[in-house]
Amino acid sequence: MCDYSLENVASRAARAGEKLVSSQFVNSLTRGFAAVGEPDVAVCLLPGTELGFDQDVECDHPLGLYERRKLREKVARFRQINLHSPYEHHDALEFASGKVVLLTRLCVGQTATVLQLPADTRTPVSAESEVRPLAPVG
């Protein structure tokens, strides 16, 4: 999903194996991911999508006045937080250490690969509902 703050930016769903770059979009005050070579299109992630960064992740300090923070983390899972509050950013990354960072805090220009998309959450097909050949008419 893409954060509400990216609703004025062209977007599409992420694909497994594709290379993304953290970006600042022209029509938005927030940051997100774009595919390498498609800087004007936000790439939306589903909760549970796993990303592998090329280098340790860096993010801006929440107050904006302090230096960037290097997290010493390279693998993250996308999730949404603060869903009860419609005017807060929801898109975040959760790292193995338990740290959670809003996507809009990621420093621009960091590259990551979509390692895995979340498993399909639809109800699995049961044996009774499988498609069966039609019986001959007659």
N, C-alpha and C positions, 0 to 999 in steps of 0.2 A: 504494500500500500504506500501511497505517497502522503506525506503530511498535508493537512488542510492548507497550509501556507504555500503549497506548490500548485494550487488549483488553477492558477493563471499561466502555468508552464506546460508545454506539450509533454506528454508522458507515455510510457509503455512499461510492460512487465519485464522483470529480469529474466535472463536465460542462464541455465547452468553452464559453467565454463567461461562465461564472458568476462572481459576485463572492464572494470569500472574505475572512475576517478571521482574523488570528492570535489564538488563544484559549488560555486556561487552563481545562481541563475539571475539573468538580467531582469526578469519580471517579478522578482521575489526578494525579500530581505533575508530569506533563510537559505540554508545549504542542504545539499543532498547528493545523490550519485547521478552521474551521467556515464554513458558508455564511452570508451575511448573512441574519438572520432565523431561523436554526436554531442557536442557541448551544449546544445540548446534543448535537449530532450532529457527530462528527468526519468531515471530508471527506478521503478517502484519495486520494493521488496515485500514479500509476504512474511509475516511473523514466522520465525523458525529458519529463515534462510541463513546459511552459513557463509561467511566471507573469510578469505585469507589475504592479508595485506602483504605487500612486497617488503615493507619495512615496519619497524615499531610505529604504532599509531601515535600521532600527535594531535592534541586538541587545544583550543583556546581555554583560558581560565574563565569560569563563569562570570566573573566581574569584568573581564575584558581589559583590565589595567595591568595585569601581571603577565609574565612570560608564558609561552606555550608550555604545555605539559607533555612529556614523552611518557607513554603508558607502559612501555616494555611489554606490549601485547601485540600479537600478529593475527590472531584468529578470534572472530566474534560471531555471535548469533544476533540477527535482527529481531527486535521485539518492539512492542508499543507500550508506552507507559502514560500515566496521567489521563487515561481515557475519560474519567469523570469530569474533567475540566476542558471544555471545548476551546478555550483560548490559549492553551499551552501547547507546546510542541509535543508530539506523541512518538515520533520516530527515534529509536535509540538502538545502541549496540550494547550487548552484554558480553563481557569477556570471561574467560575461564576463571580469573581471579575473583569474579563476582562484581567487578566494577561495571557500572552502567553509565554510558555517555550518550547524551543527545546527539543525533546526527548533525544538527545545526552547529555543534561545537567542534566538529572535525575541522582541522586545518585544510584549506583548499590545496588540491594537487596530489593527494595521496591516492595510490593505486591499489586496487584489490581485485581478486578473482572470486566469482561466485562459485564456491566449492560444492554446495548442495542446496537444492530447493527443498522446502518442507514437504513431507509426505502428504499425499492427497488425503484431505480430511473428510471426503464424502464417504457415505456408508459403503462398505465393501459389498461386492456382488455375492449373493448366496447361491448355493446350488439350485434352489428352487426358482430363482429369478433369472437363471442363465437363459440365453436364447437357445431354443431348440428347433430343429427342423420341422417344417409343417408336415402333418400327416397327409398322405395322398387322398385326394378327393374322389369319392365314388363308391 
